[in-house]
Amino acid sequence: MEILKDLFKYLKYWYIFLICVVVCLGVAHLYLMITTPQYKISSTLLIKASNGAEAKGKESAFSDLDMFHSFSTVQNEIEVLRSKDLLIKVLQDLSLETKYFTKSFLKNKELYGDALPVQIKVGRLTHAAYSKKGISLEFVDTNHFILKDSLFNKTYAFGTPIKRKEYTITVIKGPGFSQFDKPIHIEFRNLHSMAESYSLRKLVIMPIVKDANTIILNLMDAVPQRGIEIMSKLIEKYNLENVHNKGIIARSTISFIDNRLKYLSEDLSNVAQDVESYKQQNMVTNLTSDAQFSVQNSGDYNRRLAAADVQISVISSIEKYLQLKGNSNNLVPSSLTVQDPTLMSLMSKYNELQLEKQRLLRSVRLENPLISGIDQQLVGIKASMRESLANVKKNLRLERGSLLSNNARYTSEIQKMPVLERGLLERNRAQAVKEGLFHYLLQKREETALSLSSTVPSSQIIDKPAYNSTPESPNSQLIYLCSFLIGIILPACAIYLKYAIHAKVLNISDVKSIDGIRILGELSRKEKHESLILKKDSRTTISELFRYIRMNLSFMNPDNYSQVLLVTSSMKGEGKTFFSINLAMSMAFINKTVVLLEFDFRKPDLLRYMGVTGNNVGLSDYLSADDVELDHIIIPSAESPYLSIIGCGSISENPSELLMSYKIAGLLQELRNRFDYVILDTSPVGQVADAFSLAPYSDASIYMVRYNFTNVSQLEIIRDIAENKKLKNLQIVFNDAKRENGNVYGYGRYQYVADNARKKQLTS
């Protein structure tokens, strides 16, 4: 029932809810009509992130050439894809410096792709061009158009260069020229600002799941075709940049090998000429068979010495390369095989950091902390490489010394051979060492060139860029739903605030919820602004309601006769004096003697309402003076011989103390003996406690509650009185009821009483 009561309070204003819902839905519809929809373009990429060990395992051919593998992570590649430099290149390739659109009443329609009637080739744009508005093109015929702006209006032919202070452009016909006859409006856009906008807001890149190599790219654009082209071009540019970066190491290594081959070619030519001259001069042809065994063993050691010499030569070449100042930012050629794995690992790590530094320098400045950190690592690795090179070179020299000592035995035997034969062998040995190094470098160059030609991007497209045909924003269903809810919530909140702010008693159920409360009756709103509205033959609705209340008094407490009635309320203005006067008059009509006492010492109105003037002696005088008799303060009423009035008398400075006087008991006992009913019009208990002083002398207490006037918070006063029994036989009378407050004591009863009153008037 409580829920139904609250619901009824809101259903009374159903028309306000209907209006608000219609207005909110209309505003939502208008918003959707003037808002340009944004579409979501998506694509999925697989990033082949790698580290050194992973790269070696994945390379199918020439796995020893790990110089081609750079350290990369998915997060690094996301930052590269989102970099402003890359986005600017994409926007430039798509020629997005110009925006084309047509104007309508509600919103502008942007044109793109095959729908463009014209295309503008931009030659020059200044900063003033970006802020220039109102540029439009109107077609004169198939060959001419009018260019307009706020200060300019001129006819041009298609394909003619247009030079203005802010821009230089050429207008040509577009794919949709034959199907278009409306003026075309254009705006110039700053590609740097557009790239920044895409990088910070419009382009969203994230892994599908945490630590995964698969990423999803989302792009918001008002034109789906343009969004697809931007994303496709972005992926294409990213892959080209990736392939280009991978080729940097290979090209650097090829350059180094080419320089070494150039020097070795000259050395081989000199050695070959020396052998040729030696044979010609000394007529050397073949070696003797007797020296073959010694020569064979000596040759074995010579080959091992040659290998050691090759290693020492490679180490020396790398040392010289590291010492050159011009190579501090270049990659170390790591394709030359060195037998020491620690040295090879340091060279690979050095090259990875150099490549990472070059990549970062394209998007950040040299003073960036990331660059400083890489430089510090490079210095440390370079020092470690130099130390490792020195150790490897020392070990190789020790090995070479051991080989030379073992070769001495066979050399002594070879020395027995003819001097000419020995000299020939020495020259052949030198030639073989240089040829071996030459062939080794030549093989590595071909391997490097082959790896360069087979470089592939590190990303693979899983889902091509595509868009959802349903706009991502605005979400029409969500907006309509929110608008409908707002249309419900706003009036509901307003009605709630109305009840909460005013917090007035609007329904009899607000009081009936208090335990121990009885309802004596209900009074309708009086039609005239009079205090005494009850007449002898009156048949008005409110007159009948007073008679109904008079009847209820006898039924409320049938065991005990309620002779002394105390009337009070929560605050002034709730109608207690009005009720006291008319209740007393209704009892006088049935020939009951009634005395009405004005116990509101603070702001008395009773005598004034009854039209009594000139009598200043009253209750305060009787209680404070011994020479004032009861008969001196009783005033007969001119309205009825059965009604008497006792005013408050002169205003007292201490009314609370007067009400505590011992004379009160004697006064009320004497009045009980003289009159049938004694009605006490007291002060409001919500403001002063005077009425509680009179409670012990009363038989029943009538508490006035006025609709839309009494505060709901003041009902706690009634609850406190009922729970603590501060007033005897507490009964409630509702005053100033309207038709909409109809209930068990409500307007339905008023209608019944009023109908009876009219019937009596007709019959009389």
C-alpha positions in Angstrom: 0.0 0.0 0.0 2.9 2.3 0.8 4.3 1.7 -2.7 0.9 2.3 -4.3 0.6 5.6 -2.4 4.0 6.8 -3.6 3.2 5.7 -7.1 -0.1 7.5 -7.1 1.7 10.8 -6.2 3.6 10.5 -9.5 0.8 9.2 -11.6 -1.2 12.3 -10.9 1.3 14.1 -13.1 1.2 11.6 -16.0 0.8 14.4 -18.5 4.1 16.0 -17.4 5.9 12.7 -17.9 4.4 12.4 -21.4 5.5 15.9 -22.4 9.0 15.4 -21.0 9.4 12.0 -22.8 8.2 13.5 -26.1 10.5 16.5 -25.8 13.5 14.4 -24.9 12.9 12.0 -27.7 12.5 14.9 -30.1 15.8 16.5 -28.9 17.5 13.1 -29.3 16.1 12.8 -32.8 17.3 16.3 -33.7 20.7 15.5 -32.2 21.0 12.4 -34.4 20.0 14.4 -37.5 22.6 17.1 -37.0 25.5 14.8 -35.8 27.9 13.3 -38.3 28.1 9.6 -37.7 31.6 8.1 -36.9 32.5 4.6 -38.2 35.0 2.2 -36.7 37.6 0.8 -39.0 39.5 -2.2 -37.7 42.4 -4.4 -38.8 44.4 -7.2 -37.1 48.2 -7.6 -37.5 50.6 -10.3 -36.3 53.9 -8.8 -35.2 56.9 -11.1 -35.5 58.6 -9.8 -32.4 62.1 -11.4 -31.9 65.2 -11.4 -29.8 68.7 -12.7 -30.7 68.2 -16.4 -29.8 64.7 -16.6 -31.4 66.0 -15.0 -34.6 68.8 -17.6 -35.0 66.3 -20.4 -34.6 63.9 -19.0 -37.1 66.4 -18.2 -39.9 66.4 -21.1 -42.4 69.5 -20.3 -44.3 72.8 -18.6 -43.4 71.9 -18.8 -39.7 75.4 -17.7 -38.7 74.5 -14.2 -40.2 72.6 -13.0 -37.1 73.6 -9.5 -38.0 70.3 -9.2 -39.8 68.1 -9.7 -36.7 67.2 -6.7 -34.5 65.7 -6.9 -31.0 62.0 -5.9 -31.2 58.9 -6.1 -29.0 55.2 -5.7 -29.7 55.0 -2.5 -27.6 57.9 -1.0 -29.6 56.2 -1.8 -32.9 52.9 -0.2 -31.6 54.8 3.0 -30.9 56.3 2.9 -34.4 52.8 2.4 -36.0 51.5 5.3 -34.0 54.4 7.7 -34.7 53.5 11.1 -36.1 56.2 10.9 -38.8 54.7 7.7 -40.2 51.2 9.2 -40.1 52.3 12.3 -41.8 53.7 10.3 -44.7 50.4 8.4 -44.9 48.3 11.5 -45.1 50.7 13.1 -47.7 50.5 10.0 -49.9 46.6 10.1 -49.7 46.5 13.9 -50.4 44.3 14.7 -47.5 45.2 18.4 -47.3 41.8 19.3 -48.6 38.3 18.6 -47.1 35.4 18.6 -49.5 31.7 18.9 -48.3 28.3 20.2 -49.2 26.1 22.2 -46.9 22.5 21.4 -45.9 20.0 22.7 -43.4 21.0 20.4 -40.6 24.5 19.2 -41.2 27.3 19.2 -43.8 28.0 16.1 -45.9 31.6 15.3 -46.5 32.7 14.0 -50.0 35.5 11.6 -50.7 36.8 9.1 -53.3 34.5 8.4 -56.2 31.9 10.9 -54.9 34.2 13.8 -55.5 33.1 16.1 -58.4 36.5 17.9 -58.3 39.9 17.2 -57.0 42.4 19.9 -55.8 46.1 19.6 -56.3 47.8 21.6 -53.7 51.0 23.4 -54.6 51.5 25.7 -51.6 49.7 26.3 -48.3 50.4 28.9 -45.7 49.2 28.9 -42.1 46.6 31.5 -43.1 45.0 29.0 -45.5 44.2 26.6 -42.6 42.1 29.2 -40.8 40.4 30.5 -44.0 36.7 29.5 -44.1 33.9 29.9 -46.6 35.8 28.8 -49.8 33.5 27.3 -52.3 33.3 26.2 -55.9 30.3 26.7 -58.1 30.1 25.1 -61.6 29.4 27.4 -64.5 29.6 24.7 -67.2 31.7 21.6 -67.9 34.9 23.6 -68.3 34.6 26.5 -65.9 33.8 27.1 -62.2 33.6 30.1 -59.9 35.9 30.2 -56.9 34.4 32.1 -54.0 35.4 33.1 -50.5 34.5 36.0 -48.1 36.7 38.5 -50.1 37.1 36.9 -53.5 34.9 35.8 -56.5 36.4 34.8 -59.8 35.8 32.3 -62.7 38.5 29.8 -63.7 38.9 27.0 -66.1 39.6 23.5 -64.8 43.3 22.7 -64.7 44.3 26.3 -64.4 46.7 27.1 -61.5 45.2 29.4 -59.0 47.6 31.6 -57.0 46.5 33.4 -54.0 48.3 34.9 -51.0 47.3 32.0 -48.8 47.5 29.1 -51.2 48.4 27.9 -54.7 46.0 25.2 -56.1 44.9 23.5 -59.3 41.3 22.3 -59.6 40.6 19.3 -61.9 37.5 17.2 -62.5 36.9 14.3 -60.2 35.2 10.9 -60.6 31.8 12.2 -59.7 31.8 15.4 -61.8 28.9 14.4 -64.1 26.6 13.6 -61.2 27.0 16.8 -59.3 25.5 20.3 -59.6 25.7 21.7 -56.0 28.3 24.2 -54.8 31.3 22.4 -53.2 32.8 23.9 -50.1 36.4 23.2 -49.2 38.7 23.6 -46.2 42.5 23.2 -46.0 43.8 21.0 -43.2 47.2 21.0 -41.5 48.6 17.5 -41.9 50.8 17.8 -38.9 47.8 18.6 -36.7 45.8 15.7 -38.3 48.7 13.3 -37.6 48.9 14.4 -34.0 45.1 14.0 -33.7 45.3 10.4 -35.1 48.3 9.6 -33.0 46.7 10.8 -29.7 43.0 10.0 -30.1 41.6 8.6 -33.3 44.1 5.7 -33.8 43.9 3.1 -31.1 46.4 0.2 -31.2 46.5 -2.5 -28.5 47.3 -6.2 -28.2 44.3 -8.6 -28.4 45.5 -10.2 -25.2 48.3 -9.3 -22.8 51.8 -10.3 -24.0 50.4 -11.5 -27.3 52.1 -10.8 -30.7 48.7 -10.1 -32.3 47.5 -6.5 -32.2 44.3 -4.8 -33.3 44.1 -1.4 -34.9 41.0 0.7 -34.6 40.4 4.0 -36.4 37.4 6.4 -36.1 36.4 8.3 -39.3 33.3 9.9 -40.6 34.0 8.5 -44.1 34.5 4.7 -44.0 36.4 4.6 -47.4 38.9 7.2 -46.2 39.4 5.3 -42.9 40.1 2.1 -44.8 42.6 3.8 -47.1 44.4 5.5 -44.2 44.8 2.2 -42.3 45.8 0.3 -45.4 48.4 2.9 -46.3 49.7 3.0 -42.7 50.3 -0.8 -42.7 52.0 -0.6 -46.1 54.3 2.3 -45.0 55.1 0.5 -41.7 56.1 -2.7 -43.6 58.3 -0.7 -46.1 60.0 1.1 -43.2 60.6 -2.2 -41.5 62.2 -3.8 -44.6 64.3 -0.7 -45.1 65.6 -0.9 -41.5 66.5 -4.5 -41.9 68.5 -3.7 -45.0 70.7 -1.2 -43.2 72.9 -3.8 -41.5 73.2 -5.9 -44.7 74.3 -2.9 -46.8 76.8 -1.8 -44.1 78.4 -5.3 -44.1 78.5 -5.5 -47.9 80.3 -2.2 -48.0 82.9 -3.4 -45.4 83.5 -6.7 -47.3 83.9 -4.8 -50.6 86.6 -2.7 -49.2 88.5 -5.7 -47.8 88.1 -7.6 -51.1 89.6 -4.6 -53.0 92.8 -4.7 -50.8 93.0 -8.6 -51.0 92.7 -8.5 -54.8 95.8 -6.3 -55.0 97.7 -8.6 -52.6 96.8 -11.7 -54.6 97.9 -10.1 -57.8 101.3 -9.1 -56.3 101.9 -12.6 -54.9 100.9 -14.3 -58.3 103.4 -12.0 -60.1 106.1 -12.8 -57.6 105.6 -16.7 -58.1 105.6 -16.2 -61.8 108.8 -14.2 -61.8 110.5 -16.6 -59.4 109.7 -19.7 -61.6 110.8 -17.9 -64.8 114.1 -16.7 -63.3 115.0 -20.0 -61.6 113.2 -22.4 -64.0 111.4 -24.2 -61.2 108.9 -26.9 -62.3 108.2 -29.9 -59.9 109.2 -31.0 -56.4 111.2 -34.2 -55.9 109.3 -37.2 -54.6 111.8 -37.7 -51.8 110.6 -34.5 -50.1 106.9 -35.2 -50.5 106.5 -36.8 -47.0 108.3 -33.9 -45.2 106.5 -31.4 -47.3 103.2 -33.1 -46.6 103.6 -32.9 -42.8 105.0 -29.4 -43.1 102.0 -28.5 -45.2 99.6 -29.7 -42.6 101.2 -27.4 -40.0 101.3 -24.6 -42.6 97.6 -24.9 -43.1 97.0 -24.7 -39.4 99.3 -21.7 -39.3 97.4 -20.2 -42.2 94.1 -20.6 -40.4 95.6 -19.0 -37.3 96.9 -16.2 -39.5 93.4 -15.7 -41.0 92.0 -15.4 -37.5 94.7 -13.0 -36.5 94.1 -11.0 -39.6 90.3 -10.9 -39.0 90.9 -9.9 -35.4 93.3 -7.1 -36.4 90.8 -5.9 -39.1 88.1 -5.6 -36.5 90.4 -3.9 -34.0 91.3 -1.3 -36.6 87.7 -0.8 -37.5 86.8 -0.1 -33.8 89.7 2.3 -33.5 88.5 4.5 -36.3 86.5 7.5 -34.9 84.2 7.7 -37.9 82.8 4.2 -37.2 81.5 5.0 -33.6 77.9 5.1 -34.9 78.3 2.3 -37.5 77.7 -1.4 -37.2 80.5 -3.8 -36.6 80.9 -6.3 -39.5 80.0 -9.6 -37.7 79.8 -11.9 -40.8 83.6 -12.6 -40.4 83.7 -15.8 -38.5 85.6 -15.6 -35.2 86.1 -18.8 -33.3 85.4 -17.2 -29.9 81.6 -17.4 -29.1 81.9 -14.6 -26.4 83.3 -12.2 -29.0 80.6 -13.1 -31.5 77.8 -12.5 -28.8 79.3 -9.0 -28.0 79.4 -8.0 -31.7 75.8 -9.2 -32.2 74.6 -7.2 -29.1 76.6 -4.1 -30.3 74.9 -4.2 -33.7 71.4 -4.6 -32.1 71.9 -1.5 -30.0 73.2 0.5 -32.9 70.1 -0.4 -34.9 67.8 0.4 -32.0 69.6 3.8 -31.6 69.1 4.6 -35.3 65.4 3.7 -35.1 64.8 5.9 -32.1 66.7 8.9 -33.6 63.9 9.1 -36.2 61.3 9.9 -33.6 63.2 11.4 -30.7 66.1 13.8 -30.2 69.7 13.0 -29.5 69.4 14.4 -26.0 66.6 11.9 -25.1 67.4 9.7 -22.0 66.8 6.6 -24.1 69.6 7.6 -26.5 72.0 8.4 -23.6 71.3 5.0 -22.1 72.0 3.2 -25.4 75.2 5.2 -25.8 76.4 4.1 -22.4 75.7 0.5 -23.2 77.5 0.8 -26.5 80.6 2.2 -24.7 80.6 -0.7 -22.3 80.1 -3.3 -25.0 82.8 -1.7 -27.2 85.3 -1.8 -24.2 84.4 -5.5 -23.7 84.9 -6.2 -27.4 88.3 -4.6 -27.3 89.3 -6.7 -24.3 87.9 -9.9 -25.8 89.8 -9.1 -29.1 93.0 -8.7 -27.2 92.5 -12.0 -25.4 91.6 -13.9 -28.6 94.6 -12.4 -30.4 96.9 -13.4 -27.6 95.6 -17.0 -27.6 96.0 -17.2 -31.4 99.6 -16.0 -31.2 100.3 -18.6 -28.5 98.8 -21.2 -30.7 100.8 -20.0 -33.7 104.0 -20.2 -31.7 103.3 -23.8 -30.8 102.6 -24.6 -34.4 105.8 -22.9 -35.5 107.8 -25.0 -33.0 106.3 -28.2 -34.2 106.9 -27.2 -37.8 110.6 -26.5 -37.1 111.4 -30.3 -37.4 109.9 -30.5 -40.8 111.4 -27.2 -41.9 114.9 -28.5 -41.1 114.3 -31.4 -43.4 112.9 -29.2 -46.1 116.0 -27.0 -45.7 117.9 -30.0 -47.2 115.9 -29.5 -50.3 117.2 -27.2 -52.9 117.0 -23.5 -52.0 115.1 -22.8 -55.1 112.4 -25.4 -54.2 112.0 -24.0 -50.7 111.6 -20.4 -52.0 108.9 -21.6 -54.3 107.0 -23.4 -51.5 107.1 -20.2 -49.4 105.6 -18.2 -52.1 102.9 -20.7 -52.8 102.1 -20.8 -49.1 101.7 -17.0 -49.0 99.5 -17.1 -52.1 97.3 -19.9 -50.5 96.7 -17.8 -47.4 95.6 -14.8 -49.3 93.4 -16.8 -51.6 91.7 -18.5 -48.7 90.9 -15.2 -47.1 89.7 -13.8 -50.4 87.4 -16.8 -51.1 86.0 -16.6 -47.5 85.1 -12.9 -47.9 83.6 -13.4 -51.3 81.4 -16.2 -50.0 80.2 -14.0 -47.1 79.4 -11.2 -49.5 77.2 -13.4 -51.6 75.4 -14.7 -48.5 74.9 -11.2 -47.3 73.5 -10.0 -50.7 71.2 -13.0 -50.8 69.9 -12.3 -47.3 69.3 -8.6 -48.3 67.3 -9.6 -51.3 65.1 -12.0 -49.3 64.2 -9.5 -46.4 60.5 -9.7 -45.5 58.4 -7.4 -43.2 58.1 -8.4 -39.6 54.2 -8.1 -39.7 51.5 -10.1 -41.3 48.0 -8.9 -42.0 45.4 -11.3 -40.4 42.3 -9.2 -41.0 42.3 -6.6 -43.7 41.0 -3.1 -42.8 37.2 -3.1 -42.8 34.5 -1.1 -41.2 31.2 -1.8 -39.5 28.2 -0.6 -41.4 26.6 0.5 -38.1 28.0 3.8 -36.9 30.1 3.6 -33.7 28.9 7.0 -32.7 26.4 8.3 -32.1 24.6 5.2 -30.9 21.0 5.9 -31.8 19.5 3.1 -29.7 21.5 4.1 -26.6 20.6 7.8 -27.2 16.9 7.1 -27.6 17.0 4.9 -24.5 18.8 7.6 -22.5 16.5 10.3 -23.7 13.4 8.2 -22.7 14.9 7.6 -19.3 15.8 11.3 -18.9 12.2 12.1 -19.9 11.1 9.9 -17.0 13.7 10.8 -14.5 13.6 14.6 -14.8 9.9 15.0 -14.0 10.2 12.3 -11.3 13.0 14.2 -9.7 11.1 17.5 -10.0 8.1 15.9 -8.3 10.3 14.3 -5.7 11.9 17.6 -5.0 8.6 19.3 -4.8 7.5 16.9 -2.1 11.0 16.9 -0.4 11.4 20.7 -0.4 7.9 21.6 0.7 7.6 18.5 2.9 4.0 19.3 3.6 1.3 16.9 4.8 -0.6 16.1 1.6 -2.4 12.8 2.5 -4.2 11.5 5.5 -2.1 8.3 5.3 1.0 10.4 6.4 -0.6 10.6 9.9 -2.4 7.2 10.0 1.0 5.5 10.0 1.5 6.7 13.6 0.5 4.1 16.2 -2.1 5.1 18.7 -3.6 7.9 16.6 -7.3 8.3 16.0 -8.9 10.5 13.3 -11.7 12.6 14.7 -12.7 14.1 11.3 -11.8 16.2 8.3 -12.7 19.7 7.3 -13.0 20.9 3.7 -11.6 24.2 2.6 -13.9 27.1 3.6 -15.3 29.2 0.9 -15.4 32.5 2.9 -12.7 34.1 4.9 -14.7 34.2 8.1 -13.9 32.7 11.5 -17.5 31.9 12.4 -19.0 30.0 9.5 -21.4 27.8 11.4 -25.0 29.2 11.5 -28.2 27.7 13.0 -29.7 26.6 9.7 -26.5 26.3 7.7 -26.4 23.3 5.3 -23.0 23.8 3.7 -20.5 21.0 3.4 -18.2 22.3 6.1 -21.2 22.9 8.5 -22.2 19.2 8.1 -18.5 18.2 8.7 -18.5 20.0 12.0 -21.7 18.3 13.0 -20.0 15.0 12.0 -17.0 15.8 14.2 -19.4 16.7 17.1 -21.1 13.3 16.7 -17.7 11.5 16.6 -16.7 13.1 19.9 -19.4 11.0 21.6 -18.3 7.8 19.9 -14.5 8.2 20.4 -14.7 7.7 24.2 -18.1 6.2 25.0 -17.1 5.1 28.5 -16.0 8.5 29.7 -17.7 11.8 29.0 -15.2 14.2 27.4 -16.2 17.5 28.9 -12.9 19.5 28.8 -11.5 19.5 25.3 -8.0 20.8 24.6 -7.3 22.1 21.1 -3.8 22.6 19.9 -1.6 22.2 16.8 2.1 22.1 15.7 2.3 25.7 14.6 0.2 28.9 14.1 -2.0 29.0 11.1 -3.3 25.4 11.2 -6.8 26.5 12.2 -7.1 25.6 15.9 -8.9 28.9 16.9 -11.2 28.6 13.8 -12.0 25.0 14.8 -12.5 25.9 18.5 -15.0 28.6 17.7 -17.1 26.6 15.2 -17.0 23.4 17.3 -18.3 25.4 20.3 -21.0 26.9 18.1 -22.1 23.4 16.8 -22.5 22.2 20.4 -24.4 25.4 21.3 -26.9 24.6 18.5 -27.9 21.4 20.4 -28.6 23.5 23.5 -25.4 22.5 25.2 -23.8 25.2 27.4 -20.2 25.8 26.2 -17.4 28.0 27.4 -14.5 28.8 25.1 -11.2 29.7 26.8 -8.4 31.6 25.1 -5.3 30.0 26.6 -3.0 31.3 23.8 -1.3 34.0 25.9 1.4 34.8 23.4 -0.7 35.8 20.3 -4.4 35.7 21.2 -6.9 35.9 18.3 -10.1 34.4 19.8 -11.9 37.6 20.9 -11.0 39.4 17.7 -12.4 36.5 15.6 -15.6 36.5 17.6 -16.0 40.3 17.2 -15.6 41.0 20.9 -14.0 44.3 21.7 -13.5 46.6 24.8 -13.0 43.8 27.4 -9.4 43.6 28.6 -10.0 41.4 31.7 -9.3 37.7 31.1 -7.5 34.6 32.2 -4.1 36.2 32.8 -5.7 38.7 35.1 -7.7 36.0 36.9 -4.6 33.8 37.4 -2.3 36.6 38.5 -4.6 38.7 40.7 -6.7 37.6 43.7 -9.4 40.3 43.3 -10.6 39.1 39.9 -13.6 36.8 40.1 -14.6 34.2 37.5 -17.8 36.0 36.6 -15.7 39.1 35.8 -14.0 37.3 32.9 -16.9 35.3 31.4 -18.3 37.0 28.3 -21.6 35.9 26.9 -21.6 35.4 23.1 -23.9 37.4 20.9 -24.2 34.4 18.5 -25.8 32.0 21.0 -27.1 32.2 24.6 -25.5 28.8 25.2 -22.0 30.0 24.3 -19.7 32.0 26.6 -16.1 33.2 26.0 -13.2 33.8 28.3 -10.4 35.9 26.7 -6.7 35.8 27.6 -6.8 39.2 29.2 -3.8 41.4 29.3 -0.6 40.1 27.7 1.7 38.6 30.3 5.5 38.6 30.3 5.6 35.1 31.8 2.8 33.0 30.3 4.5 29.7 31.1 4.5 30.5 34.8 0.8 31.6 34.7 -0.2 28.2 33.3 1.5 26.6 36.3 -0.7 28.5 38.7 -2.6 26.6 41.4 -5.8 28.4 40.3 -6.0 26.5 37.0 -7.4 23.4 38.7 -10.0 25.4 40.6 -10.9 27.4 37.5 -11.5 24.3 35.3 -13.4 22.5 38.1 -15.7 25.5 38.5 -16.3 25.6 34.7 -17.1 21.9 34.7 -19.8 22.6 37.2 -21.3 25.5 35.3 -21.0 24.3 31.6 -21.6 21.1 29.7 -18.4 21.6 27.6 -15.2 23.5 28.2 -13.0 24.1 25.1 -9.4 25.2 25.6 -7.8 27.1 22.7 -4.1 26.7 23.5 -0.8 27.7 22.0 0.9 25.4 19.3 2.9 22.7 21.0 5.5 22.7 18.2 6.5 26.2 19.2 5.9 26.4 23.0 5.0 23.8 25.6 2.1 25.7 27.2 -0.6 23.2 26.2 1.2 20.4 28.1 0.6 22.3 31.3 -3.1 22.1 30.7 -3.1 18.4 29.6 -3.8 17.0 33.1 -7.0 19.0 33.4 -8.5 17.9 30.0 -10.6 14.8 29.1 -9.6 14.8 25.4 -7.1 16.5 23.1 -7.8 17.6 19.6 -4.8 18.1 17.4 -5.1 20.2 14.2 -3.3 19.2 11.0 -3.7 21.3 7.9 -3.2 19.9 4.4 -0.3 21.4 2.4 0.6 23.6 5.4 1.8 21.3 8.3 5.3 20.1 7.8 5.9 16.3 7.5 8.7 16.7 10.0 6.2 18.1 12.6 4.4 14.7 12.5 7.2 13.6 14.8 5.7 15.9 17.4 2.4 13.9 17.2 4.3 10.6 17.3 6.2 11.7 20.4 2.9 12.9 22.1 1.2 9.6 21.2 4.1 7.3 22.4 4.7 9.2 25.6 1.0 10.0 26.3 1.7 13.7 26.8 -1.9 14.6 25.9 -5.0 12.7 27.0 -7.2 10.9 24.4 -5.4 12.3 21.4 -7.5 12.8 18.3 -6.6 14.4 14.9 -8.7 16.8 12.8 -7.5 17.5 9.2 -8.2 21.0 8.0 -8.4 22.6 4.6 -8.9 19.4 2.6 -9.3 19.6 -1.2 -11.0 17.3 -3.6 -7.7 15.5 -4.6 -7.1 14.6 -1.0 -10.1 12.2 -1.1 -9.8 9.1 1.2 -11.8 7.3 3.9 -12.5 10.7 5.6 -12.2 12.6 2.3 -14.1 14.3 -0.3 -16.4 11.4 -1.0 -17.9 12.0 2.5 -18.0 15.7 1.8 -20.1 15.0 -1.4 -22.5 12.8 0.6 -22.9 15.4 3.3 -23.3 18.2 0.8 -25.9 16.3 -1.2 -27.9 15.8 2.0 -27.6 19.5 2.8 -29.0 20.4 -0.6 -31.9 18.0 -0.2 -32.8 19.6 3.1 -32.8 23.0 1.5 -35.1 21.9 -1.3 -37.6 20.3 1.0 -37.6 23.4 3.2 
